[in-house]
């Protein structure tokens, strides 16, 4: 059992190191039901976040910590609304939200529109 716990810790550390070095966090089809907290710890490193095809219902306010994010891909989840501070992500160029339950964008996101 200690062996497996050690391997999990190593794989998590390796995954975090890879995300930090590439700036790409790809968690497509990961069967996630909640936003992964470890992504928020990468703050300035994240340029692309792909959470496509999971079971996410909400996105945390702390997503605004990812200030260098350029691509946010949240397609095919169960998201009903977006955090109001998403508009603080001034480097965001692409946001994909199709196949969710979002009816409207927060007014604060108007700053993101060209």
Secondary structure, DSSP 8 states (H G I E B T S, - for coil): -HHHHHHHHHHHHHHHHHHHHH-EEE-TT---SS--HHHHTTGGG-SEEE--SS------GGGGG-TT--EEE--SS------GGGGG-TT--EEE--SS------GGGGGG--
